[in-house]
Amino acid sequence: MFRALVASTALALMALPAAAGPEAEAVIEGAARQIGDPVKSREAIRESVDIDTVANFTLGKHARRVSEEERARFVEAFENYLLDSLEGHGEQFRDAKVTILGSKDRGDDDSIVETRVDRPGDDPETVRWRVIKKDNDWRVVDVEVAGLWLAIEQRAQIAAIMDRPHATIDDAIKALNS
């Protein structure tokens, strides 16, 4: 009987949400509200996305072989690419209602926030946001739309460019700028 009580208490405690969820969800709620605003979208993206982390992730194994100056140029090109891309998709959020469905913590500083985006005239869409806590700040590091994690897809595209014989960081930057 005592073992059953201990086991059921342990199971009940495991089902409780971790503390990261509400903080991570608040970041997404604020970002989703502002991304649709044509005036605030670029700044909202800069505030809510950890652009440096995402750019470094996107470079993958190639980050080790570039100089600091080359990496800085890549991060700048990546930031412009990301801002232009997300700003272009920001209009999808303009008249949308974004509902936080919940979050799943992957660790104390890593969470996936699931949202439902309802746009007039379209079917609801599930969008997942991966957020990490770095320097006591929760920031977005990836977004899953239609089953594709965007940073992971971008990493594969940059790797395909950088894996070519004689490829340089300039080839990757050129791809981001086109």
N, C-alpha and C positions, 0 to 999 in steps of 0.2 A: 504494500500500500504506500509506504513512504517513497519507494522508487518511482511509482506511478505519479505521485505528487511532484517529485523533483523533475521528472521527465516532462510532465504537462506544464509546469512552471517555466522550464527552459524553453519549450516550444512556444509558449505564449510570449515570452520575452523576445524570442527571435522574430516574431511577427511584428513587433513594434517598429515604427519607422525610425531610422537613424536621424540624428540631429542635422545632418547636412541638407536634407530635403527642403525645408522651408526657406532657407537662405538661397539655395540654388534656384528654387522656383520663383522667388522674388526677383532675381536677376532676369530671368526669362520673361516674366510678366511685364517688367518695366521696359525691357528691350523690344519686345513684340509690340507694345503700345507705341513706342517712338519710331520704330523702323518705317512704319507707314506714313509718318509725317514728313513731307518733302523738305521742310526746313530743318528738322532735327535728325534726319536719318543718318547722315554721315557721322555726326558727333555721337549719336546713340551707338552706332556700330563700333566706333573707336573706343567708347567707354565699356561696352559689354563684351567685345571679342578680344582675346589675348593674341593680337596679330603677330607679335614676335614668336610666340610659342607655335602658332599654327604654321608660320612661314618656315621655321626651323624643322618642324615635323614634315612639312611638304618636301623639303630638301632631302630628308631621310639620310641615308648613308653618305650622300654627297656633301652634306654639311661639313664633314671632317676634312674634305679635300679643297675647300675654298678658303681664301683669305678673309680676314675680318672686313676688309673693304668690299670684297665681292659679296660677302654675306649681307652687308649693309645695303648694297645696291639691290640685291635680290629681295630683301625685306621691304624696301621702298616700293619696288615694282609690284610685289605681292600685295602690299597694302592698297595700292591704287587699283589693282585688279579686283581685289576683294570688295573694296568700297564701291567700285563701279558695278560689279555683279550684284551685290546685295541691294544697292540703291535701285538698280533696275528691277529687281524682284520686290522692292519695297512697296510698289503700287499694289501688289497682290495682298498686302496687309492693310492697305489704306481703308477700305470699307469692311474689313474682316473682323470677326469676333474671334479672339484667341482665348481658348479656355485651357487652363492648366488641369491636366488629367491626373497628374501625380508624378512622383519621381522614384527612382531606384538608385540607392547609393551603392557605388562600387567600392567605396572606401570613405574614410573621414573627409577626404579632400577631392572626391571625384563622384559625380552624380550624373545620371541621365534624367532629364526632365521631359516628360511626354505632354504634348499639347494637341488640341484639336483646333484647326483653323476652319472657320465657317465663313465662306465668301458668298455674297448674294449671287444666285444663279449657278453656283458650282456645288458639287458634292463636297462634304466635309473631308478634310485631309489631316492625317496624323503627321506631325512634325516632332522629331526628337532632337533635343539639344544636349550635347555633352558639355558639362561645366566642371571646371576644376578650381580649387582654392589655392591661390598662390599669393604670398605676402598678405594674408588675411583678406583677400579680395576674390570673390567668385567671378570667373570670366568664362565665356563660351570658347571652346576649342574645336567643336565640330557640330555639324547639323545634318540630320538624316531626313531626307525628303524622298518620297517614292521608293524607299528601300535602299537608297544610296547615301552613304556618309560622304559628304562633300570634301572634307580634308583628305580622306583616304583616297578618293578618286583623283584629287589634284596631285597627291603624292605619286600615284601611279603614272599620271601623265608627265610629271617632271622627271621621274625615274626613266621613263621611256626616252625622253630627250637626252638626259645626262648619260645614259648607258650607251649611247651611240659612240662609235670611234671618233676621237678628237673633239668631242663635245665640250663646250665651256659653259660657264655660268651665264655668259652673254646669250647663248642659245636659249636657255631657260627663261631669261629676262625677256628676250624677244618674243617668245611664245606667250608670256603673260601680257605683253603690250599689244599683241595683235588681236 
